[in-house]
Amino acid sequence: NNFTQPLTLGLLEEKFNLSASTINKIVKSMSSFTFLEFLTGLRLKKAQELLESTNLSAMKIALLSGFNQYSTFYRAYKKKYGKSP
């Protein structure tokens, strides 16, 4: 529910009193992805939906999708979808 907010393994460690490796193991057992891969995938899916359904700029969509830097968003989007946002 909070994937567009700033999330790190450190924040989850504090919130759930679990180690980063335990969190990664839990996420991987449920999704076959690491926490960061899973989080990035959710954010990219949201970005793609916004790109297709709005006229917002790619930079604004990156922020709304939870990416705090456009360059990070651009690289991840291009890697996943094979084209620029």
C-alpha positions in Angstrom: 0.0 0.0 0.0 2.9 2.4 0.6 5.2 1.6 -2.3 5.1 5.2 -3.6 6.5 6.4 -0.2 10.2 6.3 0.6 10.9 2.7 1.6 14.1 1.0 2.5 15.1 -2.2 4.1 16.3 -0.1 7.1 12.9 1.4 7.6 11.2 -2.1 7.4 13.8 -3.5 9.8 12.8 -0.9 12.4 9.1 -1.2 11.8 8.9 -5.0 12.0 12.0 -5.7 14.1 13.4 -8.0 11.5 16.8 -8.1 9.8 17.2 -7.0 6.2 18.1 -10.6 5.2 15.0 -11.9 6.9 12.8 -9.4 5.1 14.5 -10.3 1.8 13.9 -14.0 2.4 10.2 -13.4 3.2 9.7 -11.3 0.1 11.6 -13.7 -2.1 9.7 -16.7 -0.8 6.4 -14.9 -1.7 7.4 -13.4 -5.0 10.7 -14.8 -6.2 12.2 -11.3 -6.2 14.3 -9.5 -3.6 12.7 -6.6 -1.7 14.3 -4.0 -4.0 13.3 -5.9 -7.2 9.8 -6.3 -6.0 9.5 -2.6 -4.9 10.9 -1.4 -8.2 8.5 -3.6 -10.1 5.5 -2.2 -8.3 6.7 1.3 -8.9 7.3 0.7 -12.6 3.9 -0.8 -13.1 2.3 2.3 -11.5 4.5 4.5 -13.7 3.4 2.6 -16.8 -0.2 3.0 -15.9 0.2 6.7 -15.4 2.1 7.1 -18.6 -0.7 5.4 -20.5 -3.6 7.2 -18.8 -2.4 10.7 -18.1 -0.7 13.6 -19.8 1.7 14.1 -16.9 5.4 14.5 -17.6 7.6 11.5 -17.1 9.4 13.4 -14.3 6.2 14.0 -12.4 5.1 10.3 -13.0 8.5 9.2 -11.6 7.9 11.1 -8.4 4.3 9.9 -8.1 5.4 6.3 -8.6 7.9 6.5 -5.7 11.2 7.2 -7.5 13.0 10.1 -5.8 15.4 10.6 -8.8 14.3 10.7 -12.4 17.6 9.1 -13.6 16.9 6.0 -11.5 13.4 5.8 -12.9 14.6 6.3 -16.4 17.2 3.5 -16.2 14.8 1.1 -14.5 12.0 1.8 -17.0 14.3 1.4 -20.0 15.7 -1.8 -18.6 12.3 -3.3 -18.0 10.4 -2.1 -21.0 13.1 -1.6 -23.6 12.1 2.0 -24.3 12.3 5.3 -22.6 9.4 6.6 -20.6 
